[in-house]
Amino acid sequence: MRRRAVLALAVCLGGCGLLEYAGLLDRTPPPKRLHKLETTAKQAEGLVKSIPIGVGPVTLPGYLDPLRIVTRVRPDTLEAAPDDGWSEPLDRALPRVLGEDIALLIPVERTAVQPTRKDRKVQYQVVVEISRFDGPLNGELSLVARWRLLDGTAKELANKETKVLRPAGGTYAAIAAGYGLMLEGLGRAIAAEINALGAK
């Protein structure tokens, strides 16, 4: 009986060690300071007809940590902040903020963040693939995104790349604010395309 208990303990310890090595048991303490990714766009002036717009899917680079702020310490090296993270997982906050920016820049009927309901028709669908969203603490933040604009039948109306740069500011709070401003820049590019299509 004692031998079985020792074997069971050995299996447990060995398995836990493998899980920790594989990253399945994350013993990293949670961030001490949480930063919120916020919308910075202002309400657009003028009145337009109601335009139902869907935003999503929005894909992020795999190197980003959804809970911690990641900075680029060297051209080929990234670092997750030990004490500074996001108040909302980045993969949820970013599509939400981008959708809010577009809704403000175009007074729309509604902006539905993906997944868009099957029974809700949209006039435009915005699909975004972000390939870079980072920067150093002291230097320049960079957002690079390829986005597609589809009509209600999934026909592609536009396929463009937008690059936005902002100064980092030297603190994680400044980086979070800079990210919000860069997303506004991306939202402006998308809104301008929708406005141009509406003017035709």
C-alpha positions, 0 to 999 in steps of 0.5 A: 500500500505504501509503495502504491502511495509513493508511486502515485506521489511520484507520478503526480510530481512528475506530471506537474513538472511536465505541465509547468514545463509545458506552460499549462501551470502558470505560476506567474503572479498577476500584474499589479497595475492594470491599464484599460484600452480605451476609445479616443475618437470623438463623435463625427459631425453631420448626419448620415443615414443609418448604416449597420456595420459588423466588425470582425473577426479581428486577429492579433499577432500570436506573440502578444500576451492577452493579459500583459503589456508586451514591449519590444526591447530589441528588434528581435526580442519582446518582453512581457511586463511583469507588473503591468497588464490589461484590465480586459484581455487584449483579444476582447478589448481591441475589437471592442475599441475599434468598433467603438471608434468606427461607430463614433467616426461614422454615426451608424445605426449599430456596430456589431463586434464579431461574431455577428448574429446570423439573423442580423444583416449588415451593410458592411463587414470589416475584417482585420488582421493585425500583424504588428502591435507593439513598440519599446518603452522609449521610442515609437509604437507601431500598428500594422493592419491589413483590413478588408471591407465586405458588403452584405453578400461578402463581396470584397469592396476594399483590401488595404493596409494601414500603418500607424506610428505613435511615440511610446511615452516612456511608461506603460500607462503612456503605451496603453494611451498610445495604443488607443490613439493608434486604433483610432487611426486605424478606425479613421482609415476604415471610416474614410473608406466607408464614407467614400463608398457611401458618396458614390 
